[in-house]
Amino acid sequence: MPRTAVISWVMAKEPERFDPKERAREKQRSREEDARALASGEKTPEELQRENGHFSFPNVRISLRGTKPLE
C-alpha cells in the first residue's frame, strides 16, 4: 500500500455517533412515504412487505448484558 494511502486512512474522519432521535425521524419519514405510496396505488401491500421484509428477524434475540452504556 502506498504511504499516502496509509496517511489518508489514519486521517480519516471519525465515524458519526448514532443519534436515536434522528433515527426515529428517519423511520417516521419512511413510514409516511410507504403510506403515501400505498394510498396512491404506486405500491401494493405485497411490494411494501417484500421491500421492508429484510428488516424483520423472526426468532432473534439481542442481549445487551455485559455492554457498557454510551457516554
C-alpha positions in Angstrom: 0.0 0.0 0.0 1.4 3.4 -0.9 2.4 5.6 2.0 -0.1 8.3 1.1 -3.0 5.8 1.3 -1.9 4.9 4.9 -1.8 8.6 5.8 -5.2 9.2 4.3 -6.7 6.3 6.3 -5.2 7.5 9.5 -6.5 11.0 9.0 -10.0 9.8 8.1 -12.9 11.4 9.8 -14.2 9.7 13.0 -17.5 7.9 12.4 -20.6 9.8 13.4 -22.3 8.7 16.6 -25.7 7.1 16.5 -28.5 9.6 17.2 -31.6 7.8 18.3 -33.8 10.8 17.8 -32.6 11.3 14.2 -33.1 7.6 13.5 -36.7 7.9 14.8 -37.3 10.8 12.4 -35.8 8.7 9.5 -38.1 5.8 10.4 -41.1 8.1 10.6 -40.3 9.6 7.2 -40.0 6.1 5.7 -43.4 5.0 7.2 -45.0 8.2 5.8 -43.5 7.5 2.4 -44.8 3.9 2.5 -48.3 5.1 3.5 -48.3 7.6 0.6 -47.1 5.0 -1.9 -49.8 2.6 -0.7 -52.6 5.1 -0.8 -51.7 6.3 -4.3 -51.6 2.8 -5.6 -47.9 3.2 -6.5 -47.1 0.1 -4.5 -49.1 -2.8 -3.3 -49.0 -4.2 0.3 -47.1 -7.2 -1.1 -44.5 -4.9 -2.7 -44.0 -3.0 0.6 -43.8 -6.2 2.5 -41.1 -7.5 0.2 -39.2 -4.2 0.3 -39.3 -3.9 4.1 -39.3 -7.6 5.0 -35.5 -7.7 5.2 -35.8 -5.6 8.4 -37.6 -8.3 10.3 -35.7 -11.0 12.1 -38.1 -13.7 13.5 -36.8 -15.7 16.4 -33.8 -13.4 17.0 -33.0 -12.0 20.4 -30.4 -9.3 21.1 -28.8 -9.4 24.5 -27.2 -6.2 25.9 -25.9 -7.9 29.0 -22.3 -7.0 29.7 -22.3 -4.0 27.5 -21.3 -0.5 28.6 -23.6 2.5 28.2 -22.6 5.2 25.7 -21.1 8.3 27.2 
